[in-house]
Amino acid sequence: MNKVCKGKNVLEVVNLKAWYGKTMAVNKINMCIRSQSITALIGPSGCGKSTLIRCMNRMHEVSSSGRVEGQVLYEGKDIYLKDVDPVTIRRRIGMVFQKASVFPTMSIFDNVASGISLTRLWSRRSDLHDLVERSLKKAALWEEVKDKLKQPGASLSGGQQQRLCIARAIAIEPEIILMDEPCSALDPISTLKIEELMLEIKKDYTVVIVTHNMQQAARVSDTTGFLLLGELIEFAPTKEIFSVPKDKRTEDYITGRFG
């Protein structure tokens, strides 16, 4: 067994293939995600990173031409079995997208509460307020917005909007949070805040992040996977990937020889 996979794995990907129509985007991926850790997926554009994480919570099948073969095991059970509810999976395995997807006409409070309301995780209005406050605190946003919860979510800065999306993901009490290039549109200061937040929330959640920023992967992740042309070339502890990669293609990519 790969030493990365020893210990408690909350998610395992087994011989996973994914297509958009006739185009294969992911080919025979095998990997494991350790509980309460940060896993980074790196690789050039179009290598399958985003498709892979979308397969991890059944978002890929939302695409009209999306198709998957293989297994994704969440706590030992294949999430693609017919008796598994995809909505339940997406609650347990939340996602934060590349572009902050706030609901612009909704208040800051209602942006966070929207996911909670859909999943009925509260019974009284006071419970809802408590959940929203707790989620905003975990997303390191509470102190900045506590006095303007009725203002539109779109009134926040880009970095704050992304943390608002993270608060919304946290609010539905997932176990895993998938992040698809969450800092790509942010300035360095906002990026640093998101990175600090990831390091903080991994105490309670498992995080998988897709990033083009190799310095970011090196700073925040415990494990890194390098993808190329839909294949997982190397998957190892981050320190090993960046210091002693086993595959020359990994070395060429992280040293800037291609990509």
Rosetta blueprint (number, residue, H / E / L):
1 M L
2 N L
3 K H
4 V H
5 C H
6 K L
7 G L
8 K L
9 N E
10 V E
11 L E
12 E E
13 V E
14 V E
15 N E
16 L E
17 K E
18 A E
19 W E
20 Y E
21 G L
22 K L
23 T E
24 M E
25 A E
26 V E
27 N E
28 K E
29 I E
30 N E
31 M E
32 C E
33 I E
34 R E
35 S L
36 Q L
37 S L
38 I E
39 T E
40 A E
41 L E
42 I E
43 G L
44 P L
45 S L
46 G L
47 C L
48 G L
49 K H
50 S H
51 T H
52 L H
53 I H
54 R H
55 C H
56 M H
57 N L
58 R L
59 M L
60 H H
61 E H
62 V H
63 S L
64 S L
65 S L
66 G E
67 R E
68 V E
69 E E
70 G E
71 Q E
72 V E
73 L E
74 Y E
75 E L
76 G L
77 K E
78 D E
79 I L
80 Y L
81 L L
82 K L
83 D L
84 V L
85 D L
86 P H
87 V H
88 T H
89 I H
90 R H
91 R H
92 R H
93 I E
94 G E
95 M E
96 V E
97 F L
98 Q L
99 K L
100 A L
101 S L
102 V L
103 F L
104 P L
105 T L
106 M L
107 S E
108 I H
109 F H
110 D H
111 N H
112 V H
113 A H
114 S H
115 G H
116 I H
117 S H
118 L H
119 T H
120 R L
121 L L
122 W L
123 S L
124 R L
125 R H
126 S H
127 D H
128 L H
129 H H
130 D H
131 L H
132 V H
133 E H
134 R H
135 S H
136 L H
137 K H
138 K H
139 A L
140 A L
141 L L
142 W H
143 E H
144 E H
145 V H
146 K L
147 D L
148 K L
149 L L
150 K L
151 Q L
152 P E
153 G H
154 A H
155 S H
156 L L
157 S L
158 G H
159 G H
160 Q H
161 Q H
162 Q H
163 R H
164 L H
165 C H
166 I H
167 A H
168 R H
169 A H
170 I H
171 A H
172 I L
173 E L
174 P L
175 E L
176 I E
177 I E
178 L E
179 M E
180 D E
181 E L
182 P L
183 C L
184 S L
185 A L
186 L L
187 D L
188 P H
189 I H
190 S H
191 T H
192 L H
193 K H
194 I H
195 E H
196 E H
197 L H
198 M H
199 L H
200 E H
201 I H
202 K L
203 K L
204 D L
205 Y L
206 T E
207 V E
208 V E
209 I E
210 V E
211 T L
212 H L
213 N L
214 M H
215 Q H
216 Q H
217 A H
218 A H
219 R H
220 V H
221 S L
222 D L
223 T E
224 T E
225 G E
226 F E
227 L E
228 L E
229 L L
230 G L
231 E E
232 L E
233 I E
234 E E
235 F E
236 A E
237 P E
238 T H
239 K H
240 E H
241 I H
242 F H
243 S H
244 V L
245 P L
246 K L
247 D L
248 K H
249 R H
250 T H
251 E H
252 D H
253 Y H
254 I H
255 T L
256 G L
257 R L
258 F L
259 G L
